[in-house]
Amino acid sequence: MNIAALDPGRDKCGFAVLSEAGTILCQRVIETNNLIHEIDAAKADYGFSRLIMGNGTTSKIAQQRLASVAGLEILVRDEYRTTEMARGEYWKAHPPTGWRRLLPVTMQVPPVPVDDFVAVILARRFLEEQQERKGE
């Protein structure tokens, strides 16, 4: 069963869909204004019924908006340090080139939003929790 994850924001949200094995099926940044439409469309395409959402400042508003999506279970999780981790994941996926490769990536800011990487991290954290529970 696939799962979705959302890093809600005021203007934009990070969104990802992962398989149960942790494979990224969809990863993107979406406009908050299009949230319901995007989630509905992705739900139809990827067949998920569970959405893991970060507990950031706009999570309550996003949760209220998503209540209208039929058959969607929303689980809120801690976002602690996910933005820092997402920056690292961005640089792994898009290594700096030219003179930027000489600077440590910890001193650089990605040129695009990394909210989608945050969503992937939230989903993987959830999948790890599930594996740990199965192992007990």
Secondary structure as GFF3:
##gff-version 3
##sequence-region A 1 136
A	DSSP	beta_strand	3	7	.	.	.	ID=ss1
A	DSSP	beta_strand	12	18	.	.	.	ID=ss2
A	DSSP	beta_strand	24	31	.	.	.	ID=ss3
A	DSSP	three_ten_helix	32	34	.	.	.	ID=ss4
A	DSSP	alpha_helix	35	46	.	.	.	ID=ss5
A	DSSP	beta_strand	50	54	.	.	.	ID=ss6
A	DSSP	alpha_helix	59	66	.	.	.	ID=ss7
A	DSSP	beta_strand	73	77	.	.	.	ID=ss8
A	DSSP	alpha_helix	82	93	.	.	.	ID=ss9
A	DSSP	three_ten_helix	98	102	.	.	.	ID=ss10
A	DSSP	three_ten_helix	105	107	.	.	.	ID=ss11
A	DSSP	alpha_helix	115	135	.	.	.	ID=ss12
###
